[in-house]
Amino acid sequence: MNHSELQALTGNISNDARVLYCLAIRPSANEITGITKELNYKHFSALLNSKETKYTRGRQLNNLIIELLQQGLVSFIEEVPQDKSFNKQKLLLPLLVLADDDYQNLHQSKQSMNVNWVPNDTLYQDLAQLVGIIEKDYYKEELGDFIAYWMGRPDALHTPFQWTHRFVQHIKKNRTKLGYKPVKQLATQTVNKKPELVADDNTRKLVEKYSGKHQR
């Protein structure tokens, strides 16, 4: 268990979700790829019901996994509706495979959404690569939709890592949802031929900050 995982596990999360991650999900993950074995709800229920029967429905286990998703501890490899069972799905554990020292500072403090927010550029690229987003450029409409949604929920406080993780999930869902009509399609995702990058001052500063790091 690395520092980033421990930091996320001390957040606003139930003890049962912590147990599920530490004793069932984390041990099943590949240390190199961060991809877990298929989720086994029968095994999960037996683990969590060891002393008293608390989990009898798949939706209860879904809720625990959603808690882990919200903390940035897990990601879905394939888009799965949250009203459907996650049983037999595989997860990706971003904090397991991303370098601990690169993103430790992004777990330190929580903040609410604001109108000038932009994702951490390097983390966004890494997470997008991990979850299989084909075209990693995002558009001002996608960023605006995300900001508008979360500004309407001022009580939501997340670390910079968690906000960027949520944004990556938003992008992936937006690219795979029914009704999204782009210029062309790659595999199961839809992309535009001429991406219009968000290029405000904050984004440019992030690119300048990290570009030297990648050149070394």
CORGI-V473061 format. One record per backbone hydrogen bond with DSSP energy under -0.5 kcal/mol. NH is the residue of the N-H (numbers start at 1). CO is the residue of the C=O. E is the energy in kcal/mol with one decimal. If there is no record, write none. Layout:
BEGIN
nh=NH co=CO e=E
nh=NH co=CO e=E
END
This chain:
BEGIN
nh=6 co=2 e=-2.3
nh=7 co=3 e=-2.6
nh=8 co=4 e=-2.1
nh=9 co=5 e=-2.3
nh=10 co=6 e=-0.9
nh=10 co=7 e=-0.7
nh=11 co=8 e=-1.5
nh=13 co=11 e=-1.8
nh=18 co=14 e=-1.8
nh=19 co=15 e=-2.7
nh=20 co=16 e=-2.5
nh=21 co=17 e=-2.2
nh=22 co=18 e=-2.9
nh=23 co=19 e=-2.8
nh=24 co=20 e=-1.4
nh=25 co=20 e=-2.6
nh=26 co=21 e=-3.2
nh=28 co=24 e=-0.6
nh=28 co=25 e=-0.8
nh=29 co=26 e=-1.6
nh=30 co=35 e=-2.2
nh=34 co=30 e=-2.5
nh=36 co=91 e=-2.7
nh=39 co=89 e=-2.9
nh=41 co=39 e=-0.6
nh=44 co=40 e=-2.4
nh=45 co=41 e=-2.6
nh=46 co=42 e=-1.9
nh=47 co=43 e=-2.1
nh=48 co=44 e=-2.5
nh=49 co=45 e=-2.1
nh=50 co=47 e=-0.8
nh=54 co=52 e=-1.0
nh=56 co=54 e=-0.7
nh=60 co=57 e=-0.8
nh=61 co=57 e=-1.1
nh=62 co=58 e=-2.6
nh=63 co=59 e=-1.9
nh=64 co=60 e=-1.2
nh=65 co=61 e=-2.0
nh=66 co=62 e=-2.5
nh=67 co=63 e=-1.8
nh=68 co=64 e=-1.8
nh=69 co=65 e=-2.3
nh=70 co=66 e=-2.4
nh=71 co=67 e=-1.2
nh=72 co=69 e=-1.3
nh=73 co=68 e=-2.2
nh=74 co=68 e=-0.9
nh=75 co=92 e=-2.1
nh=77 co=90 e=-1.1
nh=84 co=81 e=-1.7
nh=88 co=39 e=-2.3
nh=89 co=86 e=-2.2
nh=92 co=75 e=-2.7
nh=93 co=34 e=-2.3
nh=94 co=92 e=-0.8
nh=96 co=93 e=-1.0
nh=97 co=93 e=-1.1
nh=98 co=94 e=-2.1
nh=103 co=99 e=-1.0
nh=104 co=100 e=-0.7
nh=106 co=103 e=-1.3
nh=107 co=104 e=-1.5
nh=108 co=105 e=-0.9
nh=111 co=158 e=-2.5
nh=117 co=114 e=-1.8
nh=124 co=120 e=-2.9
nh=125 co=121 e=-2.3
nh=126 co=122 e=-2.2
nh=127 co=123 e=-3.0
nh=128 co=124 e=-2.8
nh=129 co=125 e=-2.0
nh=130 co=126 e=-2.2
nh=131 co=127 e=-2.5
nh=132 co=128 e=-0.5
nh=132 co=129 e=-0.7
nh=133 co=128 e=-2.6
nh=134 co=132 e=-0.5
nh=136 co=134 e=-0.7
nh=140 co=196 e=-0.6
nh=143 co=139 e=-2.4
nh=144 co=140 e=-2.7
nh=145 co=141 e=-2.5
nh=146 co=142 e=-1.8
nh=147 co=143 e=-2.6
nh=148 co=144 e=-2.7
nh=149 co=145 e=-2.2
nh=150 co=146 e=-2.0
nh=151 co=147 e=-2.4
nh=152 co=148 e=-1.0
nh=153 co=150 e=-1.4
nh=156 co=153 e=-2.2
nh=157 co=155 e=-0.6
nh=158 co=111 e=-2.3
nh=160 co=109 e=-0.6
nh=161 co=106 e=-2.1
nh=163 co=159 e=-2.5
nh=164 co=160 e=-2.1
nh=165 co=161 e=-2.6
nh=166 co=162 e=-2.5
nh=167 co=163 e=-2.2
nh=168 co=164 e=-2.3
nh=169 co=165 e=-2.0
nh=170 co=166 e=-2.2
nh=171 co=167 e=-2.5
nh=172 co=168 e=-2.5
nh=173 co=169 e=-2.4
nh=174 co=170 e=-2.4
nh=175 co=171 e=-2.2
nh=176 co=172 e=-1.1
nh=177 co=173 e=-1.3
nh=180 co=177 e=-1.3
nh=181 co=179 e=-0.6
nh=182 co=180 e=-0.7
nh=184 co=191 e=-1.8
nh=186 co=189 e=-2.6
nh=189 co=186 e=-2.6
nh=190 co=175 e=-1.2
nh=191 co=184 e=-2.0
nh=195 co=193 e=-0.6
nh=197 co=195 e=-0.8
nh=198 co=138 e=-0.7
nh=199 co=197 e=-0.6
nh=204 co=200 e=-2.2
nh=205 co=201 e=-2.3
nh=206 co=202 e=-2.0
nh=207 co=203 e=-2.4
nh=208 co=204 e=-2.6
nh=209 co=205 e=-2.3
nh=210 co=206 e=-2.0
nh=211 co=207 e=-1.8
nh=212 co=208 e=-0.7
nh=214 co=210 e=-1.6
nh=215 co=211 e=-1.2
nh=216 co=212 e=-0.8
nh=216 co=213 e=-0.5
END
